[in-house]
Amino acid sequence: MATALDLGCGIGGATRGLRQAGFSRVIGVDTEPQPHYCGGEFIRADALEVIQDAAWLAEQGVDFTWWSAPCQRWSQMCLCRPELQAQYPDLVTPMRPLLFASGLPYVMENVVGCPLTDPVMLCGRMFGRLLYRHRLFEAGNGIWLQQPPHDEALLHDTPASKAGHWEPGTVMSIAGHVAPIGLARELMGIDWHVPRESLVEAVPTYKARWIGERVLEQLARAAA
């Protein structure tokens, strides 16, 4: 029995993946209401405040924390436009010491370009999906992740469509006004109804499952 905290949960892509990995309980936390959240437990709160509430974390029996900070600051669009990047807060840098201080094993997820420490990179093609959607994952407080093989020539053998303009024979880019929405959900491993604007911000469930399985293995070894 293990409990995870999904900070910045959104619709719960990570929540679903962690449950599939074997976590018996996942608590979602987000600053905004999430009517399409897939989990059973949701708290509307500031993630930076929740992680500092040691008494509450102990009361809930939290074993592991997942943190998905808003990614706009590190998007390719913002990285090449400093004036635009400044409009979005950096919620990775202030969270890291709080995660350390909590003592809880953690993983931080974000886009390529985000200043994560020694992250692994997961690509949708590693999981047999016609989707690239590279994402970085930093692990800490006793958890480590090994980079799986990522053969660029083999896995990137198909051109990607422009966001919102998918064509058969291309790898879908799930961003903006992506369509068809049913195919986008399938490629993300999202098997519940979510609006387009929420889907494009989500974590693919199978990536969270891959992370969660390794976390649970290491938690079990530490407890043995």
Secondary structure, DSSP 4 states (H G I P E B T S, - for coil): --EEEEET-TTTHHHHHHHHHT-SEEEEEESS--TT--SSEEEES-HHHHTT-HHHHHHHT--EEEEE---GGGSHHHHT-HHHHTTS---STTHHHHHHHH---EEEEEETTS--SS-EEE-GGGGT-SB---EEEEEETT---PPPP--HHHHT-SPBPBTTB--TTSBB--SSS-S-HHHHHHHHT--S---HHHHTTPPPHHHHHHHHHHHHHHHHHHH-
